[in-house]
């Protein structure tokens, strides 16, 4: 809650918003979601009719890059910290320009 105050958000207003969101979800669950029944067959038919909407290009996510530095501290190579992100942006720009 301290963080919300530091960000300039009124704590009372914040609590009221959370309460209202919770009440809306409860109402939707009780009055709408509990009445909607969708069969597995309907889901399959929808998917088959809209497969293009579910297609996404393959992607790879990198969490880190390890570089062998012959037992030297990475702190001795501060310029390496920036190079991967710059080169990655360059490669992405070239790749996007080709598409």
Secondary structure as the mmCIF struct_conf table of DSSP 4:
data_model
#
loop_
_struct_conf.conf_type_id
_struct_conf.id
_struct_conf.beg_label_comp_id
_struct_conf.beg_label_asym_id
_struct_conf.beg_label_seq_id
_struct_conf.end_label_comp_id
_struct_conf.end_label_asym_id
_struct_conf.end_label_seq_id
HELX_RH_AL_P HELX_RH_AL_P1 UNK A 2 UNK A 6
TURN_TY1_P TURN_TY1_P1 UNK A 7 UNK A 8
HELX_RH_AL_P HELX_RH_AL_P2 UNK A 11 UNK A 28
HELX_RH_PI_P HELX_RH_PI_P1 UNK A 29 UNK A 33
TURN_TY1_P TURN_TY1_P2 UNK A 34 UNK A 35
HELX_RH_AL_P HELX_RH_AL_P3 UNK A 40 UNK A 49
TURN_TY1_P TURN_TY1_P3 UNK A 50 UNK A 50
HELX_RH_AL_P HELX_RH_AL_P4 UNK A 51 UNK A 54
TURN_TY1_P TURN_TY1_P4 UNK A 70 UNK A 71
HELX_RH_3T_P HELX_RH_3T_P1 UNK A 74 UNK A 77
TURN_TY1_P TURN_TY1_P5 UNK A 78 UNK A 79
HELX_RH_AL_P HELX_RH_AL_P5 UNK A 80 UNK A 98
#
